Amino acid sequence: MPTHTKIVNQEQLLNVIKEWKNAGHKVVFTNGCFDILHLGHVDYLEKAAEKGDKLIIAVNTDLSVKKLKGENRPVNNEIARARLLAALEFVDAVTFFSDDTPYNLIKALQPDILVKGSDYNISNIVGADIVMQNGGKVETIDLVEGYSTTQIINQIKK
């Protein structure tokens, strides 16, 4: 399947999720910048996918990454980041969000399972309240130590 077919807008994603849920699939949602894809990302996303049947990744837009990470980021533009994620066989859909948080997107999509890294406390995960109010689960996944995009960038600069 060509990678671009997994990259969808919110309206398309709502339709796809409806089909998945009607078929009895559990939908997992996570989000992030995923600027320079590395082992830590792959391990995290693979474990997230194992939590349900379909994995959706919401990617911060370029403007959103600049606000979060600084003027020199992202290294890879949003289309490149989305295509790399879509190339992973266990990823079912990739979409974008430009808000400071994915709260509105989570509210619209109503995933069954919301996943973030273990560097987050469940009580501080954006959208956790929505997911739990709708009978869903919020889970954290242990991260692979020693892997972060910022560390990679700093190592390259040396």
Backbone as JSON, one array per atom type, in Angstrom:
{
  "sequence": "MPTHTKIVNQEQLLNVIKEWKNAGHKVVFTNGCFDILHLGHVDYLEKAAEKGDKLIIAVNTDLSVKKLKGENRPVNNEIARARLLAALEFVDAVTFFSDDTPYNLIKALQPDILVKGSDYNISNIVGADIVMQNGGKVETIDLVEGYSTTQIINQIKK",
  "N": [[0.84, -1.18, 0.0], [0.67, 2.17, -0.94], [2.36, 4.79, 0.82], [1.14, 7.32, 1.03], [-1.58, 6.85, 1.03], [-2.33, 6.23, 3.58], [-2.3, 8.58, 4.9], [-4.43, 10.91, 6.09], [-7.1, 13.37, 6.23], [-8.99, 14.99, 8.9], [-11.76, 14.66, 8.48], [-11.88, 12.48, 6.66], [-10.69, 10.58, 8.32], [-12.55, 10.34, 10.4], [-14.61, 8.98, 9.08], [-13.3, 6.57, 8.43], [-12.7, 5.59, 11.0], [-15.27, 5.15, 11.94], [-16.05, 3.0, 10.31], [-14.13, 1.09, 11.15], [-14.81, 0.8, 13.88], [-17.44, -0.13, 13.64], [-16.85, -2.6, 12.63], [-15.92, -3.8, 14.84], [-13.36, -3.22, 15.74], [-10.74, -2.14, 17.94], [-9.64, 1.08, 18.48], [-6.6, 2.73, 18.58], [-4.94, 5.63, 19.68], [-2.31, 7.94, 19.28], [0.05, 10.64, 19.57], [2.43, 13.08, 18.34], [5.59, 14.77, 17.56], [7.59, 13.44, 16.07], [10.03, 13.94, 14.66], [12.75, 13.23, 13.74], [12.77, 10.13, 12.82], [13.39, 7.38, 14.92], [14.81, 4.52, 16.7], [13.6, 4.56, 19.27], [11.11, 5.76, 18.73], [9.99, 3.85, 16.94], [9.87, 1.52, 18.54], [8.13, 2.4, 20.59], [5.79, 3.02, 19.08], [5.19, 0.54, 17.94], [4.58, -0.93, 20.23], [2.37, 0.55, 21.05], [0.58, -0.02, 18.97], [0.06, -2.67, 19.52], [-1.75, -2.51, 21.56], [-4.3, -2.39, 20.63], [-6.46, -2.74, 17.75], [-6.26, -1.06, 15.53], [-4.07, 1.53, 14.66], [-3.75, 4.95, 15.07], [-1.91, 7.8, 14.27], [-1.38, 11.06, 15.25], [0.18, 13.79, 13.94], [2.19, 16.55, 14.77], [1.88, 19.63, 13.07], [4.2, 21.48, 10.96], [4.35, 24.18, 11.82], [3.34, 23.96, 14.4], [5.33, 22.32, 15.57], [7.52, 24.07, 15.45], [6.67, 26.0, 17.31], [6.69, 24.45, 19.65], [9.29, 23.31, 19.8], [11.2, 25.09, 18.87], [12.78, 27.5, 16.63], [14.5, 26.25, 14.76], [13.4, 23.82, 14.18], [10.84, 21.83, 12.67], [13.23, 19.27, 11.65], [12.63, 17.56, 9.57], [10.0, 18.02, 7.23], [6.38, 18.2, 7.67], [5.04, 16.5, 5.84], [7.04, 14.68, 5.07], [7.58, 13.52, 7.58], [5.09, 12.35, 8.15], [4.87, 10.52, 6.01], [7.01, 8.77, 6.53], [6.14, 7.64, 8.95], [3.76, 6.46, 8.07], [4.81, 4.47, 6.51], [5.43, 2.45, 8.23], [4.46, -0.8, 8.96], [2.63, -1.43, 10.99], [1.16, 0.82, 11.43], [-1.9, 2.37, 10.91], [-3.25, 4.72, 10.17], [-2.45, 8.13, 9.53], [-2.58, 11.44, 10.61], [-2.82, 15.05, 10.78], [-2.28, 17.67, 13.22], [-2.7, 21.03, 14.25], [-3.16, 22.56, 16.44], [-2.18, 23.6, 19.78], [-2.38, 21.4, 21.41], [-3.61, 17.98, 21.02], [-6.25, 17.91, 21.83], [-8.85, 18.7, 20.79], [-8.94, 17.12, 18.51], [-8.83, 14.52, 19.58], [-11.23, 14.6, 20.95], [-13.01, 14.71, 18.81], [-12.44, 12.31, 17.44], [-12.72, 10.21, 19.28], [-11.15, 7.88, 20.35], [-10.62, 4.42, 21.35], [-8.5, 3.72, 22.93], [-6.01, 5.62, 24.38], [-2.69, 6.51, 24.04], [0.44, 7.34, 25.47], [3.91, 8.19, 26.08], [5.85, 6.87, 28.86], [6.94, 8.99, 30.13], [4.98, 10.71, 30.67], [2.41, 11.48, 33.02], [-0.57, 9.83, 33.65], [-2.7, 11.42, 34.57], [-2.04, 13.86, 33.52], [-2.18, 13.67, 30.8], [-3.18, 14.94, 27.78], [-6.5, 14.91, 26.75], [-7.14, 12.59, 28.05], [-9.25, 12.66, 29.86], [-11.51, 12.78, 28.19], [-11.39, 10.33, 26.78], [-11.58, 8.45, 28.88], [-14.07, 9.14, 29.99], [-15.7, 8.19, 28.03], [-15.55, 5.5, 28.3], [-13.18, 4.43, 27.48], [-9.62, 3.53, 27.49], [-6.61, 4.76, 28.99], [-3.23, 4.65, 28.51], [0.26, 4.25, 29.35], [3.49, 3.91, 27.86], [6.61, 2.4, 28.31], [9.62, 4.06, 27.52], [12.38, 3.68, 25.23], [15.51, 3.91, 26.55], [17.93, 6.49, 26.0], [17.34, 7.35, 23.46], [16.35, 10.02, 21.62], [15.04, 12.64, 19.61], [16.12, 15.18, 20.01], [18.54, 14.53, 21.32], [19.82, 13.18, 19.24], [20.1, 15.25, 17.34], [21.77, 16.98, 18.8], [24.04, 15.35, 19.03], [24.84, 15.15, 16.36], [25.6, 17.77, 15.91], [27.99, 17.95, 17.3]],
  "CA": [[0.0, 0.0, 0.0], [1.46, 3.4, -0.96], [2.3, 5.47, 2.12], [0.25, 8.48, 1.03], [-2.98, 6.45, 1.24], [-2.59, 6.16, 5.02], [-2.31, 9.95, 5.42], [-5.8, 11.37, 5.87], [-7.54, 14.53, 7.01], [-9.87, 14.62, 10.0], [-13.05, 14.18, 7.95], [-11.65, 11.11, 6.16], [-10.39, 9.73, 9.46], [-13.81, 10.07, 11.1], [-15.3, 7.93, 8.32], [-12.54, 5.33, 8.58], [-12.9, 5.11, 12.37], [-16.64, 4.62, 12.03], [-15.99, 1.66, 9.69], [-13.36, 0.22, 12.03], [-15.59, 0.5, 15.1], [-18.56, -0.99, 13.23], [-16.29, -3.94, 12.43], [-15.5, -4.31, 16.14], [-11.94, -2.95, 16.0], [-10.34, -1.19, 18.98], [-8.82, 2.11, 17.86], [-5.56, 3.3, 19.44], [-4.52, 6.96, 19.24], [-1.18, 8.61, 19.91], [0.44, 11.84, 18.83], [3.77, 13.59, 18.6], [6.3, 15.46, 16.47], [8.27, 12.39, 15.29], [10.83, 14.73, 13.73], [13.72, 12.33, 13.11], [12.31, 8.81, 13.26], [14.47, 6.58, 15.48], [14.41, 3.28, 17.36], [12.68, 4.86, 20.36], [9.79, 5.96, 18.13], [9.5, 2.59, 16.39], [9.53, 0.65, 19.67], [6.94, 2.99, 21.22], [4.63, 2.88, 18.2], [4.89, -0.89, 17.82], [3.89, -1.31, 21.48], [1.06, 1.21, 21.01], [-0.25, -0.78, 18.04], [-0.32, -3.92, 20.17], [-2.8, -2.23, 22.55], [-5.61, -2.47, 19.99], [-6.51, -3.31, 16.4], [-5.92, -0.04, 14.54], [-3.27, 2.61, 15.25], [-3.78, 6.28, 14.46], [-0.9, 8.73, 14.78], [-1.58, 12.47, 14.92], [1.5, 14.42, 13.83], [2.2, 18.0, 14.85], [2.26, 20.32, 11.84], [5.49, 22.17, 11.05], [4.18, 25.38, 12.64], [3.18, 23.47, 15.77], [6.64, 21.87, 16.04], [8.32, 25.28, 15.68], [6.23, 26.59, 18.59], [7.08, 23.56, 20.75], [10.7, 22.9, 19.84], [12.11, 26.17, 18.5], [12.82, 27.97, 15.25], [15.24, 25.34, 13.87], [12.7, 22.54, 14.07], [11.34, 20.47, 12.55], [14.27, 18.96, 10.67], [11.85, 17.01, 8.45], [8.7, 18.68, 7.17], [5.26, 17.37, 8.11], [4.74, 15.45, 4.86], [8.09, 13.66, 5.2], [7.36, 12.82, 8.85], [3.89, 11.52, 8.01], [5.14, 9.4, 5.09], [7.86, 7.81, 7.24], [5.28, 6.92, 9.9], [2.82, 5.65, 7.29], [5.54, 3.33, 5.95], [5.49, 1.38, 9.23], [3.34, -1.7, 8.67], [1.65, -1.49, 12.08], [0.44, 2.1, 11.47], [-3.07, 2.29, 10.03], [-3.61, 6.04, 9.66], [-1.68, 9.28, 10.02], [-3.24, 12.71, 10.35], [-2.08, 16.2, 11.32], [-2.99, 18.65, 14.05], [-1.92, 22.27, 14.36], [-3.41, 23.18, 17.74], [-1.12, 23.36, 20.76], [-2.57, 20.02, 21.88], [-4.56, 17.24, 20.17], [-7.5, 17.75, 22.58], [-10.03, 18.76, 19.91], [-8.89, 15.96, 17.62], [-9.22, 13.36, 20.39], [-12.67, 14.76, 21.21], [-13.73, 14.37, 17.57], [-12.19, 10.93, 17.01], [-13.18, 9.27, 20.31], [-10.45, 6.59, 20.29], [-10.86, 3.49, 22.45], [-7.3, 3.68, 23.76], [-5.1, 6.75, 24.2], [-1.37, 6.07, 24.49], [1.57, 8.27, 25.5], [5.11, 7.63, 26.7], [5.85, 6.81, 30.32], [7.39, 10.27, 30.67], [3.74, 11.41, 31.01], [1.55, 10.94, 34.06], [-1.9, 9.69, 33.05], [-3.55, 12.55, 34.94], [-1.63, 15.03, 32.74], [-2.25, 13.39, 29.37], [-4.23, 15.69, 27.1], [-7.55, 14.07, 26.17], [-7.41, 11.41, 28.89], [-10.58, 12.81, 30.43], [-12.49, 12.44, 27.15], [-11.33, 8.89, 26.5], [-12.08, 7.7, 30.04], [-15.51, 9.42, 30.1], [-16.39, 7.39, 27.02], [-15.31, 4.09, 28.56], [-11.91, 4.0, 26.91], [-8.47, 3.37, 28.37], [-5.44, 5.61, 28.78], [-2.08, 3.86, 28.93], [1.59, 4.76, 29.03], [4.44, 2.9, 27.38], [8.0, 2.7, 28.66], [10.43, 4.51, 26.39], [13.72, 3.12, 25.12], [16.47, 4.9, 27.05], [19.03, 6.91, 25.14], [16.89, 7.74, 22.12], [15.46, 11.16, 21.47], [15.41, 13.45, 18.46], [17.0, 16.25, 20.49], [19.87, 13.94, 21.54], [20.4, 12.9, 17.92], [20.5, 16.54, 16.77], [22.94, 17.45, 19.56], [25.18, 14.51, 18.68], [25.26, 15.54, 15.01], [26.23, 19.1, 16.02], [29.32, 17.85, 17.91]],
  "C": [[0.89, 1.25, 0.0], [1.27, 4.19, 0.34], [1.28, 6.61, 2.14], [-1.21, 8.1, 1.27], [-3.33, 6.33, 2.72], [-2.68, 7.55, 5.65], [-3.65, 10.58, 5.06], [-6.1, 12.62, 6.69], [-8.56, 14.08, 8.05], [-11.2, 14.06, 9.51], [-12.93, 12.74, 7.43], [-11.44, 10.14, 7.32], [-11.65, 9.39, 10.25], [-14.59, 8.96, 10.4], [-14.63, 6.58, 8.48], [-12.75, 4.74, 9.97], [-14.28, 4.51, 12.54], [-16.69, 3.2, 11.45], [-15.27, 0.68, 10.61], [-14.17, -0.19, 13.26], [-16.79, -0.38, 14.78], [-18.11, -2.43, 13.01], [-15.76, -4.54, 13.74], [-14.04, -4.07, 16.5], [-11.77, -1.93, 17.13], [-9.35, -0.21, 18.36], [-7.89, 2.74, 18.9], [-5.11, 4.63, 18.83], [-3.26, 7.37, 20.0], [-0.81, 9.8, 19.05], [1.87, 12.24, 19.19], [4.36, 14.28, 17.39], [6.96, 14.46, 15.53], [9.17, 13.01, 14.23], [11.89, 13.9, 13.01], [13.38, 10.94, 13.65], [13.5, 7.96, 13.72], [13.91, 5.36, 16.2], [13.41, 3.51, 18.49], [11.26, 5.05, 19.85], [9.2, 4.63, 17.67], [9.06, 1.64, 17.5], [8.23, 1.12, 20.33], [5.69, 2.74, 20.37], [4.22, 1.42, 18.01], [4.13, -1.37, 19.06], [2.5, -0.68, 21.54], [0.1, 0.42, 20.12], [-0.75, -2.07, 18.66], [-1.44, -3.75, 21.19], [-4.21, -2.37, 21.96], [-5.5, -3.08, 18.61], [-6.05, -2.34, 15.32], [-5.19, 1.1, 15.24], [-3.35, 3.87, 14.41], [-2.68, 7.11, 15.1], [-1.26, 10.13, 14.3], [-0.22, 13.16, 15.02], [1.35, 15.94, 13.94], [2.59, 18.59, 13.5], [3.6, 21.03, 12.05], [5.4, 23.39, 11.97], [4.07, 25.01, 14.11], [4.52, 23.02, 16.36], [7.54, 23.07, 16.33], [7.97, 25.92, 17.02], [6.72, 25.77, 19.78], [8.59, 23.43, 20.92], [11.69, 24.0, 19.47], [12.19, 26.39, 17.0], [13.52, 27.02, 14.28], [14.59, 23.98, 13.69], [11.39, 22.78, 13.33], [12.48, 20.35, 11.54], [13.59, 18.46, 9.4], [10.48, 17.66, 8.43], [7.57, 17.68, 7.47], [4.91, 16.24, 7.13], [5.77, 14.33, 4.96], [7.88, 12.85, 6.48], [6.16, 11.88, 8.75], [4.14, 10.32, 7.1], [6.02, 8.35, 5.75], [7.03, 6.98, 8.22], [4.33, 5.99, 9.16], [3.5, 4.42, 6.7], [5.66, 2.17, 6.95], [4.25, 0.51, 9.09], [2.27, -1.72, 9.75], [0.89, -0.18, 12.27], [-0.7, 2.04, 10.46], [-3.5, 3.63, 9.45], [-2.74, 7.1, 10.32], [-2.47, 10.53, 9.65], [-2.42, 13.81, 11.01], [-2.95, 16.97, 12.31], [-2.08, 19.85, 14.24], [-2.18, 23.01, 15.66], [-2.23, 22.89, 18.66], [-1.18, 21.95, 21.31], [-3.56, 19.31, 20.95], [-5.94, 17.09, 20.82], [-8.73, 17.71, 21.67], [-10.09, 17.57, 18.96], [-9.32, 14.7, 18.37], [-10.72, 13.4, 20.66], [-13.48, 14.35, 19.98], [-13.62, 12.89, 17.23], [-12.7, 9.88, 17.99], [-12.48, 7.91, 20.23], [-10.79, 5.72, 21.51], [-9.7, 3.5, 23.45], [-6.41, 4.86, 23.38], [-3.76, 6.36, 24.81], [-0.37, 7.23, 24.42], [2.75, 7.56, 26.15], [5.04, 7.7, 28.21], [6.45, 8.07, 30.96], [6.19, 11.17, 31.0], [3.06, 10.7, 32.17], [0.14, 10.91, 33.48], [-2.8, 10.88, 33.36], [-3.21, 13.82, 34.16], [-1.71, 14.82, 31.24], [-3.45, 14.11, 28.77], [-5.22, 14.71, 26.46], [-7.9, 12.85, 26.99], [-8.82, 11.46, 29.46], [-11.67, 12.39, 29.44], [-12.56, 10.93, 26.94], [-11.93, 8.1, 27.65], [-13.58, 7.93, 30.24], [-16.32, 8.57, 29.13], [-16.08, 5.9, 27.15], [-14.02, 3.54, 27.99], [-10.81, 3.91, 27.95], [-7.37, 4.36, 27.98], [-4.25, 4.85, 29.34], [-0.78, 4.56, 28.57], [2.49, 3.59, 28.66], [5.85, 3.34, 27.75], [8.79, 3.05, 27.4], [11.79, 3.82, 26.41], [14.7, 4.21, 25.54], [17.53, 5.23, 26.0], [18.63, 7.31, 23.74], [15.94, 8.92, 22.21], [15.96, 11.97, 20.28], [16.38, 14.55, 18.87], [18.41, 15.72, 20.73], [20.57, 13.67, 20.21], [20.91, 14.19, 17.29], [21.75, 17.06, 17.48], [24.19, 16.65, 19.23], [25.72, 14.87, 17.29], [26.02, 16.87, 15.05], [27.65, 19.04, 16.57], [30.42, 17.75, 16.88]]
}
